[in-house]
Amino acid sequence: MLPAKTSPIRSSLPMLDDWFNYVFTYLPTTNWQHSFSPTINFGGNVQDAPEEQHVVDQAGSYGYQLNRIIDLLKVAVDDGTLKGKNEREQQVIAKFLTLAKSADQAAKEFKGEATQQSVHKLIEDMRRLQHSDPKLYGSLVDELRGAFSK
């Protein structure tokens, strides 16, 4: 929210009012046409909102579209079509693979699936619990041992 015109800052610097309004005004346009999947447009391409909504309706969410592109690029990297690249290109590929792995992991976590990262977090939590509450730690270790011995 912009400070009132009577604000000491605004009244002492009237020549900056236009700049202040330009920099600090946030005006997103939201299309609530589909209440479960609204399209939010930021910036100057508000006139493209109907076209963007149509693309989302026909092709799927932006996340879905990006996942198809990521899947295709992973195949290209796995097939070796990007091998023989220089160091900078290899770094770009490594960053892409990190992004792809992170996206896959986030989707699995959202679905409640176990991931390597979630298991590592459990181990870290158990180590902290060992020091903060040894009795509970021992009880949980026994429970885990019982679960894995079946």
Residue frames as qw, qx, qy, qz and C-alpha x, y, z in Angstrom:
[[0.000, 0.890, 0.455, 0.000, 0.00, 0.00, 0.00],
 [0.400, 0.503, -0.029, 0.765, 1.33, 3.45, -0.88],
 [0.253, -0.339, -0.473, 0.773, 1.89, 5.99, 1.90],
 [0.123, 0.853, 0.493, -0.121, -0.78, 8.67, 2.14],
 [0.392, 0.720, 0.093, 0.565, -0.13, 11.99, 0.38],
 [0.321, -0.891, 0.114, -0.301, 0.31, 13.53, 3.82],
 [0.916, -0.223, -0.057, 0.329, 3.18, 11.17, 4.63],
 [0.269, -0.860, 0.239, 0.362, 6.35, 13.09, 5.62],
 [0.543, -0.174, 0.638, 0.518, 8.32, 11.11, 3.07],
 [0.399, 0.557, 0.625, 0.375, 5.95, 11.79, 0.20],
 [0.035, 0.968, 0.248, -0.029, 5.29, 15.44, 1.03],
 [0.351, -0.781, 0.303, 0.418, 8.99, 16.24, 1.37],
 [0.296, -0.273, 0.726, 0.557, 9.87, 14.62, -1.97],
 [0.615, 0.534, 0.330, -0.478, 7.01, 15.50, -4.36],
 [0.402, 0.637, -0.500, -0.426, 9.25, 15.18, -7.43],
 [0.012, 0.263, -0.964, -0.046, 9.65, 11.45, -6.68],
 [0.636, 0.153, 0.472, -0.591, 5.91, 10.72, -6.54],
 [0.774, 0.448, -0.229, -0.385, 5.74, 9.45, -10.13],
 [0.383, 0.456, -0.798, 0.091, 8.87, 7.34, -9.69],
 [0.284, -0.166, 0.796, -0.509, 7.61, 5.96, -6.36],
 [0.745, 0.250, 0.276, -0.554, 4.24, 5.03, -7.89],
 [0.691, 0.504, -0.456, -0.247, 5.93, 3.40, -10.88],
 [0.277, 0.413, -0.839, 0.221, 8.38, 1.31, -8.83],
 [0.120, -0.065, 0.843, -0.521, 6.15, 0.32, -5.93],
 [0.684, 0.164, 0.115, -0.701, 2.78, -0.23, -7.58],
 [0.166, -0.095, 0.976, 0.104, 1.85, -3.89, -8.00],
 [0.613, 0.289, 0.085, -0.730, -0.99, -4.54, -10.39],
 [0.163, -0.062, 0.955, 0.239, -1.44, -8.23, -11.31],
 [0.632, 0.091, -0.200, -0.743, -4.39, -9.24, -13.42],
 [0.268, -0.082, 0.945, -0.168, -6.06, -12.44, -12.34],
 [0.567, 0.013, -0.492, -0.661, -8.47, -14.40, -14.49],
 [0.385, -0.108, 0.793, -0.459, -10.76, -16.38, -12.19],
 [0.652, 0.188, -0.397, -0.618, -12.59, -17.91, -15.14],
 [0.809, -0.054, -0.586, -0.018, -11.60, -21.34, -13.86],
 [0.472, -0.778, 0.198, -0.365, -11.72, -21.07, -10.09],
 [0.918, -0.331, 0.181, 0.119, -9.65, -24.22, -9.53],
 [0.716, -0.002, 0.271, 0.644, -6.90, -23.15, -11.92],
 [0.138, 0.951, 0.133, -0.244, -6.74, -19.36, -12.18],
 [0.685, 0.373, 0.096, 0.619, -4.39, -17.76, -14.66],
 [0.294, -0.867, -0.084, 0.394, -2.43, -14.88, -13.17],
 [0.620, 0.574, 0.130, 0.519, -0.77, -12.48, -15.59],
 [0.420, -0.725, -0.038, 0.544, 1.93, -10.10, -14.40],
 [0.357, -0.280, 0.387, 0.803, 3.26, -7.23, -16.41],
 [0.239, 0.447, -0.160, -0.847, 2.35, -5.70, -19.72],
 [0.191, 0.049, -0.842, -0.502, 0.91, -8.65, -21.65],
 [0.390, 0.213, 0.651, -0.616, -2.54, -8.49, -20.11],
 [0.608, 0.407, -0.184, -0.657, -4.06, -8.45, -23.60],
 [0.438, 0.285, -0.832, -0.184, -2.74, -12.03, -24.06],
 [0.393, -0.172, 0.724, -0.540, -4.69, -13.37, -21.06],
 [0.834, 0.221, 0.178, -0.473, -7.46, -15.06, -23.11],
 [0.699, 0.504, -0.502, -0.075, -4.89, -16.72, -25.37],
 [0.074, 0.428, -0.817, 0.379, -2.83, -17.90, -22.38],
 [0.610, -0.058, 0.558, -0.560, -5.95, -19.31, -20.73],
 [0.861, 0.355, -0.108, -0.349, -6.81, -21.19, -23.91],
 [0.492, 0.507, -0.697, 0.122, -3.30, -22.70, -24.07],
 [0.199, -0.284, 0.792, -0.503, -3.56, -23.81, -20.43],
 [0.758, 0.118, 0.314, -0.559, -7.03, -25.26, -21.06],
 [0.845, 0.432, -0.224, -0.221, -5.84, -27.22, -24.10],
 [0.608, 0.476, -0.586, 0.246, -2.25, -28.21, -23.20],
 [0.746, -0.430, -0.437, 0.259, -2.36, -28.30, -19.41],
 [0.368, -0.913, -0.014, 0.177, -0.83, -26.17, -16.70],
 [0.289, 0.853, -0.424, 0.093, 2.52, -24.49, -17.16],
 [0.474, -0.518, 0.700, -0.127, 3.98, -26.98, -14.71],
 [0.850, 0.201, 0.483, -0.053, 2.67, -29.86, -16.81],
 [0.636, 0.768, -0.057, 0.055, 4.08, -28.30, -19.98],
 [0.006, -0.818, 0.562, -0.125, 7.46, -27.67, -18.35],
 [0.685, -0.305, 0.654, -0.098, 7.61, -31.25, -17.07],
 [0.861, 0.432, 0.265, 0.031, 7.15, -32.56, -20.63],
 [0.410, 0.850, -0.292, 0.158, 10.02, -30.35, -21.81],
 [0.339, -0.669, 0.638, -0.174, 12.20, -31.46, -18.88],
 [0.855, -0.020, 0.514, -0.071, 11.40, -35.12, -19.62],
 [0.763, 0.638, 0.046, 0.097, 12.39, -34.66, -23.27],
 [0.177, 0.854, -0.444, 0.206, 15.65, -32.92, -22.38],
 [0.607, -0.481, 0.615, -0.144, 16.49, -35.65, -19.87],
 [0.906, 0.257, 0.334, 0.039, 16.11, -38.22, -22.66],
 [0.547, 0.798, -0.167, 0.188, 18.42, -36.17, -24.88],
 [0.166, -0.772, 0.570, -0.228, 21.02, -35.93, -22.10],
 [0.771, -0.243, 0.573, -0.136, 20.67, -39.62, -21.21],
 [0.871, 0.441, 0.210, 0.054, 21.00, -40.66, -24.87],
 [0.642, -0.318, 0.272, 0.643, 24.30, -38.83, -25.08],
 [0.443, 0.719, 0.357, 0.399, 23.19, -36.40, -27.77],
 [0.095, -0.978, 0.070, -0.170, 24.69, -33.65, -25.63],
 [0.820, -0.396, 0.171, 0.376, 28.01, -35.44, -24.96],
 [0.648, 0.232, 0.206, 0.695, 31.28, -33.94, -26.11],
 [0.016, -0.939, -0.202, -0.279, 30.37, -30.49, -24.88],
 [0.350, 0.492, -0.399, 0.690, 32.81, -27.97, -23.44],
 [0.284, -0.138, -0.715, 0.624, 33.06, -27.25, -19.72],
 [0.262, 0.069, 0.174, -0.947, 30.52, -24.41, -19.73],
 [0.640, -0.025, -0.461, -0.615, 28.00, -26.51, -21.61],
 [0.550, -0.101, -0.812, 0.165, 28.60, -29.41, -19.22],
 [0.051, -0.109, -0.561, 0.819, 27.89, -27.06, -16.30],
 [0.485, 0.033, -0.115, -0.867, 24.64, -26.00, -17.96],
 [0.672, -0.057, -0.682, -0.283, 23.70, -29.67, -18.39],
 [0.377, -0.094, -0.777, 0.495, 24.58, -30.38, -14.74],
 [0.191, 0.082, 0.329, -0.921, 22.38, -27.46, -13.61],
 [0.614, 0.001, -0.377, -0.694, 19.55, -28.74, -15.78],
 [0.616, -0.081, -0.784, 0.003, 19.84, -32.25, -14.33],
 [0.151, -0.096, -0.651, 0.738, 19.80, -30.76, -10.82],
 [0.408, 0.060, 0.035, -0.910, 16.65, -28.83, -11.72],
 [0.669, -0.016, -0.586, -0.457, 15.00, -31.95, -13.15],
 [0.481, -0.089, -0.814, 0.312, 15.90, -34.01, -10.08],
 [0.036, 0.084, 0.470, -0.878, 14.62, -31.27, -7.78],
 [0.542, 0.019, -0.188, -0.819, 11.30, -31.06, -9.68],
 [0.667, -0.059, -0.718, -0.189, 10.85, -34.84, -9.55],
 [0.352, -0.081, -0.745, 0.560, 11.68, -34.90, -5.86],
 [0.229, 0.034, 0.266, -0.936, 9.30, -32.04, -5.05],
 [0.652, -0.040, -0.398, -0.644, 6.47, -33.85, -6.88],
 [0.624, -0.085, -0.771, 0.096, 7.17, -37.06, -4.97],
 [0.159, -0.061, -0.612, 0.772, 7.29, -35.21, -1.65],
 [0.414, -0.023, 0.006, -0.910, 4.00, -33.48, -2.44],
 [0.749, -0.059, -0.505, -0.425, 2.42, -36.87, -3.12],
 [0.712, -0.540, 0.328, -0.306, 3.81, -38.15, 0.18],
 [0.946, 0.217, -0.200, 0.138, 6.29, -40.52, -1.44],
 [0.664, -0.630, 0.209, 0.344, 9.61, -41.18, 0.29],
 [0.580, 0.769, -0.193, 0.188, 12.68, -39.72, -1.38],
 [0.738, 0.096, -0.349, 0.570, 16.37, -39.91, -0.64],
 [0.065, 0.459, -0.210, 0.861, 16.23, -36.37, 0.71],
 [0.645, -0.523, -0.054, -0.555, 13.29, -37.16, 3.01],
 [0.920, -0.213, -0.286, 0.163, 15.16, -40.19, 4.41],
 [0.523, 0.258, -0.298, 0.756, 18.27, -38.06, 4.99],
 [0.254, -0.542, 0.097, -0.795, 16.10, -35.51, 6.80],
 [0.849, -0.425, -0.200, -0.244, 14.68, -38.29, 8.97],
 [0.817, -0.009, -0.328, 0.474, 18.21, -39.38, 9.87],
 [0.211, 0.401, -0.225, 0.863, 19.18, -35.80, 10.77],
 [0.539, -0.535, -0.047, -0.649, 16.02, -35.42, 12.87],
 [0.910, -0.301, -0.283, 0.017, 16.77, -38.68, 14.68],
 [0.632, 0.159, -0.338, 0.679, 20.32, -37.54, 15.45],
 [0.097, -0.467, 0.165, -0.863, 19.01, -34.31, 16.94],
 [0.754, -0.443, -0.165, -0.455, 16.38, -36.23, 18.89],
 [0.829, -0.041, -0.460, 0.315, 19.07, -38.52, 20.28],
 [0.352, 0.154, -0.373, 0.845, 20.53, -35.49, 22.11],
 [0.282, -0.317, 0.056, -0.904, 17.34, -33.60, 22.92],
 [0.770, -0.200, 0.222, -0.564, 15.11, -36.50, 24.03],
 [0.096, 0.385, -0.916, -0.062, 17.08, -39.76, 24.43],
 [0.442, 0.122, 0.808, -0.371, 14.06, -41.67, 25.77],
 [0.656, 0.583, 0.182, -0.443, 11.87, -40.84, 22.76],
 [0.329, 0.648, -0.629, -0.278, 14.84, -41.49, 20.47],
 [0.156, -0.234, 0.956, -0.083, 15.28, -45.00, 21.92],
 [0.562, 0.346, 0.628, -0.413, 11.58, -45.73, 21.57],
 [0.594, 0.682, -0.082, -0.417, 11.57, -44.65, 17.91],
 [0.160, 0.547, -0.803, -0.171, 14.73, -46.60, 17.12],
 [0.350, 0.001, 0.915, -0.200, 13.08, -49.73, 18.57],
 [0.607, 0.538, 0.380, -0.444, 9.98, -49.02, 16.48],
 [0.456, 0.701, -0.416, -0.359, 12.06, -48.63, 13.32],
 [0.044, -0.373, 0.926, 0.032, 13.99, -51.82, 14.01],
 [0.490, 0.217, 0.781, -0.321, 10.73, -53.66, 14.51],
 [0.594, 0.650, 0.103, -0.463, 9.32, -52.29, 11.27],
 [0.406, 0.668, -0.571, -0.251, 12.37, -53.39, 9.26],
 [0.208, -0.304, 0.925, -0.094, 12.72, -56.81, 10.84],
 [0.695, 0.293, 0.492, -0.433, 9.37, -57.95, 9.41]]
